[in-house]
Amino acid sequence: MHAARPHSSRPIRSVLKDVRQLHRVEHVGESEWTPLIAIVGLFLFLLSVELLTFGIVEGAFRLLASAA
């Protein structure tokens, strides 16, 4: 039998490295892609806030509905 290998985090590190590079490009502002990077970043931020809010409201609704 083979010993279990720990899960590799290389793909995650690669994605994080790319995101950090995009963040640097956006802050420097010298790229033609800067507005698109900023808009996509804002969209992803607002989407995450919306999903969090939806989850809280849906959870509270289900909790209160089951109590009635």
N, C-alpha and C positions, 0 to 999 in steps of 0.2 A: 504494500500500500504506500501511496505517496503522502508525504506530510502536507497538511493544509498550508497553502501559501497565503500570506496576508493580502487583502484586497489592494490592488494598485490604485493610487490616486493620481496617476499621471494625466489622464484625460481632464480631470477636474483642475489640476494645476495649470494645464495648458489653456483651458478656458479662462481661468482667472488671470493668467498672464496676458491674454488677448484683451480682456476687459480693461485691465489696468492700462494697457497701451492705448486703447481707444479713449480712455479718460484723459491721458496725457495729451493726446492729439487734440481733443476737444478744448482743453484748457489753454493750450498754446494758441489755438485759433488760426493757424496758418494754413490749414488744409481746406480744400474745397468741400470736404465731407463734414466739416464742423457743424453746420446747421442740421444736417440729417442725423448725426450722432447725438446732438442735443435733443432733438425732437423724439428720437427713439428712446433715449434715456428717460425723458419726461413721461412718455407714454407707458413705459415699463413700470416706472415708479407709481404713476396714478393707477395702473392696473393692479399692482400689488396692494395698494391702499384700498381699492374697491373690493378686491377679493377678501381682504381681512375684514372689512366692514360687513360685507355680505355674510361671511361666516359667523361673525358675532351676532348679527341680527337673526339669522336663520337658527342658530343655536338657542338664542333666547326665546324665539317664537316657539320652537319645538318643546323647550323646557316648560314654558308657561302653558302651552296647549295640553301637554300631558298631565299637568297639575289640575286642570279643570275638570 
